[in-house]
């Protein structure tokens, strides 16, 4: 897809959202169901993923780790956003790889140390780009990728998270 094709696809959507801002607000959903052992089966809409304990918490490594899945979601979103922004800016990326890594202290998750954090304490996103674009173009590309990547912005800014439950029989 080139910049003109991307603009042609997005222009009517942008106009519709300008005229009807409520139409731009949607709710994405995910659902999981407990599986065998200590796992949760998540239907991604494309495949069924069985998530389980990370080996550092007693897992076998056969099931997907939800922490890895979080990093994979970041990589996927940043990669799509990078590609769209590069296309819109007319930056030719011959090849690009997006990498994410995050630091965890499993003492918190396992309740070994109540002062140890639960969750990622740092996440690093790295782009390996094969392009002739100059430094100014690449700075703009990465700035806009960060700005428009949904997962990046959610992690960077935090988001309100609530928990509810449905009583049995409802």
C-alpha positions, -999 to +999 in steps of 0.1 A: +000+000+000+013+034-008+005+068+008-022+077-017-040+043-012-037+046+026-052+081+025-080+070+002-089+042+027-087+064+058-101+097+044-138+087+045-133+072+080-116+104+093-144+125+078-171+103+093-154+105+128-151+143+125-188+146+117-199+119+142-173+116+170-193+089+188-189+066+158-152+065+165-157+051+200-158+013+200-152-014+226-128-042+218-134-075+237-114-106+247-125-137+265-108-166+281-119-198+297-100-219+323-082-248+307-064-279+319-040-274+348-032-238+355-041-224+320-066-201+304-077-205+268-081-173+249-098-172+215-080-145+195-104-146+166-076-161+145-065-190+168-070-204+202-041-195+225-035-214+257-018-192+283-002-206+314+024-201+340+059-188+330+086-213+338+099-188+365+066-194+383+063-231+379+051-234+343+064-259+318+069-233+290+045-252+267+017-227+272+020-190+262+030-166+289+007-137+293+036-114+299+051-124+266+017-119+250+016-083+264+050-076+248+038-093+216+007-070+215+030-040+219+053-052+191+023-059+168+007-026+174+040-006+171+048-025+139+015-018+123+016+018+134+052+022+122+042+008+088+012+031+085+031+062+095+060+053+072+035+048+044+018+081+051+051+100+053+064+083+021+093+068+040+105+036+023+113+009+048+130-020+030+128-040+062+119-033+098+120-054+129+103-043+162+115-058+194+102-054+230+117-066+262+104-062+297+118-066+332+099-086+358+106-097+394+088-129+400+091-126+438+062-102+437+040-124+415+047-154+438+042-135+470+077-142+481+085-106+489+055-083+496+077-052+486+086-067+452+065-053+424+040-074+405+042-067+368+067-051+345+090-025+360+104-015+326+097-021+290+120-013+262+109-010+225+135-011+198+132-006+161+158-020+136+151-001+103+166-007+069+159+026+051+176+055+034+155+080+055+176+107+072+178+112+110+151+139+110+127+117+091+134+087+114+129+109+145+095+120+131+087+084+122+094+071+157+077+101+174+045+096+154+047+058+159+048+063+197+020+089+195-004+068+175+003+033+188-027+023+209-009-003+230+022+020+236+000+049+247-021+026+270+011+013+287+028+046+288-001+066+301-018+039+322-055+034+320-083+030+344-089-007+350-119-021+368-128-056+379-163-070+383-179-104+387-212-121+379-227-141+407-233-178+400-265-184+382-268-150+365 
